[in-house]
Amino acid sequence: MATIDVPLPDSVHVLTGPSGDPRTAAPAGTGRWTVPGAEVTARHDPYGALRLTLAAPGPEGLSTVALRRRHHPGGHRPALVLGDAWERSYGELQWRGIQPERPLPWYWLGTDPATGTSAGLGVRTRAGALCCWTVDEDGTTLWLDVRSGGLPALPGDREIAAATVVGVATAADTTPYAALQELCAAMSPDPLLPAQPVVGCNNWYYAYGQDFGPDAVLRDAATIAEFAGDHPVRPFCVVDDGWTEGGGSAPGGPWDTGLPGLFDDMAGLAAGIADRGARPDLWFRPLLSRVPTEGMRTDTGAPGRIPLDPSLDATLATVAADVARFRSWGFELIKHDFSTYDVFGRFHPDTPHEMAGAGWRLADRTRTTAEVLVGLYRTIAKAAGDAVVLGCNTVGHLAAGLVQVQRTGDDTSGRHWERTRRMGINTLAFRLAQHSRFYAVDADCVPCTPATEWPLNRQFLDLVARSGTALFVSVAPAARTPQTDADLGAAVRLALDGGSPGGVEPLDWLGTTAPRRWRTDNAERTYTWSQPWGAWPPLPL
């Protein structure tokens, strides 16, 4: 298995204005193409990766660039193709046959079970464009969305460092999973990883932000410390949504005080968590405000729910001050959430072909949306100092290197096992190759609640603990029994050890969205994810 020298595209197509079809650019020398008002340049770095830069000095700006290659890497048309998701996944990740219109954000890997070979292409993390691939019978196309919001970017005389393309091709004795690991490593040369395994508790999936206060938080801190025992790595205790006014419904800031009469002393709460043997962790939503404030967007929102514009210095200053305040209170992990939704106005289930809708704008149109998001994540990382940063509903491919932990899938559930199966198993299987290459993967909480079946959640707990990925548990006091405590304690201590030696690997993932067969400890384990009635199509929260 090896990385490959990425070939130049056979043709380049450019969309400058906000609508219409892309125009075919004219070659202007090796690795250079032009259309009126824009120029595309492709240059190899010393390692064979292809660096793509864009220029659009004119008033029309630049929206989209498509780079077409009329061949497949490795020289073989794949039988099955796997892609990623724009931000969190929503249970939709899977291997499929060639589907020419299928959007494949950030990277794609193809495999042929008949020959055992795999090959794929991707862009390095923290790209300057929102990057998406399509794969058809004749070749591949890389689509670079360089808009600012939903309008063409206006970079002026500045070049946009849009993307660096890398690729892999494998021999017949390499599994597709190993090929995906190699591709992820090539895309992420500078990951920011936690110094120790990330394990903790979070009451969201039994409290859902309602009817809880400091006493419940401190009780959970004592519980997770009990599960950890005398392990030298201490677990985290999350104070999730519900600690501010409007809590339990993902409210916005200001984030300078807790809910009056309940969370009045956040520094004291952090100290209390530490006194009980856990590390304090705090959730917040950086790009939403309950009150009018500097940096707010004026084109969207509703009273009490005002999104902020991350392209403005005022917004970044507010976010940095919030994170620094949390650190001063004593919180050692900062979980920031909802920024993708607050920028784009939507989540991205079922992988739409683009993240942004047409027409809406960021205040600073000289930068692409991707560049603005990287700037937001960098601001949070810098303000966090030595605290661990966990991104949730963030664009993982742009956040890699700026977060130590990333929630890679949509919410699991303390009410319905089907949601945990569909979201948690899927994201763990299909994004596990990103673990320790982009960041520490967080497949979301393992619930232990009266409303969900423990025999099923117990299997998810076992798999996550063995994987070495981040393990968070949501344990309702009413669901604790000697058996659940024994299971949770064993899993927490295994996860604090870093999981099973060698981790885990999905084995039957070429043919299902929820793999049952996994390799671990040089052996095979089979899990059963089905309820007695199977999978029920509606997906409640």
Disulfide bonds with the S-S distance in Angstrom:
none
